[in-house]
Amino acid sequence: MGVFVFLPLVLPLSAWPVARLAELHLHPRTATRLLTAVATVMALCSTLCLALLMVVGTAQLPGNPLPDGWSDAEVRAAVPYDEIAGKAAIPALVLVLAVCARTLWRHHRVARRARRALAALPSRSVVVLPEEKPYAYALPGGHRDRVVVTTALLRGLTSPERRALFAHERAHLTAAHHRHLLAVRLAARANPFLRPLRTTVVYTTERWADEDAARSVGNRTVVARAIGKAALLSGGGPAPGFAMFTGFAGFASAGPVPRRVAALLRPAPAARSWPSVFTAVGLAAWGAAVGTLVSAMSSANSAVTMVLILRAATPL
């Protein structure tokens, strides 16, 4: 195994450049899919290596239920710094599993509460709530996907801007953005080095929905104006939901909403599936791809090696 068991824990650093450049130079659909795939694979690889290290650490504990042969010197020699890394991996893996389980539980709890709140309303694809707090969100799953919007938000938008709002939320549902967001959220919980990818995917899913809405409405300026108005009306208070139409109030700041509006006021991005290697984002994308491949190969090599070593150390 050697140092290969540690590589997947730090290789997410190779994806940091593309996490920054993707939102600027790639189509949001391409950026979302690329970063989600990279984050998911790297998180699985790092978690697997933590589990392998935990086996070595657990085998050293007195009274453990593992076979006695698993604590032999030959097994520990397969992992550098086995006394430190092996034992440190035990609480680390427990923490990763607990945090990921809590994230999944909270995700399903919010979804269940939202569906229960709408259960008594007519079964329509669009639900208008008579509330004075302006917000809108897309609610996936259940019997059908639904778009939820309040009257306070609708009052502040013109008819074309309302169509842009609904097109944006339907785009979230059509492309299943909630799955991308959940995947990168779990990945960031599993390995903190993947947090920049989660932050970028949160932004690129909104940009993806913006572009789909602009294509559906046929007017990029209308969508940009709707986003700006919704941000001003929301007052910085995000509503509970999954794929939010609003949620960032500082329209005059340098946050995500101004960047989204500015992107919509420019021509539509080219829908290239993969950037050219002769560009900065292309080099960053290939660097992340190579890092992901090395992470997968390292974790697979470590897993196979550990299985062979443990089988040899287990008495018949």
Secondary structure, DSSP 8 states (H G I E B T S, - for coil): -GGGGTHHHHGGGGGHHHHHHHHHHS-HHHHHHHHHHHHHHHHHHHHHHHHHHHHHHHHTSTT-SS-GGGGSHHHHHTSTTHHHHHHHHHHHHHHHHHHHHHHHHHHHHHHHHHHHHHTTS---SEEEE--SS--EEEE-STTS-EEEEEHHHHHTS-HHHHHHHHHHHHHHHHTTHHHHHHHHHHHHHH-GGGHHHHHHHHHHHHHHHHHHHHHHHT-HHHHHHHHHHHHHHHTT---S-SEES-----TTTTSHHHHHHHHHTS------SS--TTSHHHHHHHHHHHHHHHHHHHHHHHHHHHHHHHHHHS--
